[in-house]
């Protein structure tokens, strides 16, 4: 939530989850520049090659890649 966003969609299936979302909004404090830099450094290796985000880096999970007629 430290980056600019236009819309955040959160699933709410109970009053407890709604309260959790409201608590997150009201208690949110953005990370400082040093905290962001530390987080990026800590996660750089995992993010480097996409091995944990195959939906972004491979066609294994992309039905459109298997059905190019969908985009015509």
C-alpha positions, -999 to +999 in steps of 0.1 A: +000+000+000+030+023-001+027+027-038+000+049-055-031+029-064-064+039-079-084+009-066-080-018-041-104-048-042-106-069-012-129-099-007-152-095+023-172-125+033-179-117+069-180-088+093-147-100+109-130-097+075-145-062+069-132-051+103-098-065+094-097-044+062-109-013+081-082-018+107-056-021+080-067+011+064-069+031+097-036+019+111-015+019+079+018+037+079+038+038+047+073+023+047+102+048+047+128+049+019+153+029+040+127+002+048+117-001+011+153-004+001+159-031+027+129-050+016+139-048-021+174-060-012+161-089+008+138-101-019+159-093-050+172-129-055+138-145-052+123-119-076+152-120-101+141-149-123+104-153-116+107-189-103+080-182-077+057-163-102+053-188-131+020-172-139+040-141-150+070-158-166+057-190-182+028-201-204+021-231-181-007-212-164-018-191-194-048-205-212-046-178-238-013-191-249-029-224-256-059-208-273-047-179-294-081-177-311-094-161-279-076-129-286-086-126-323 
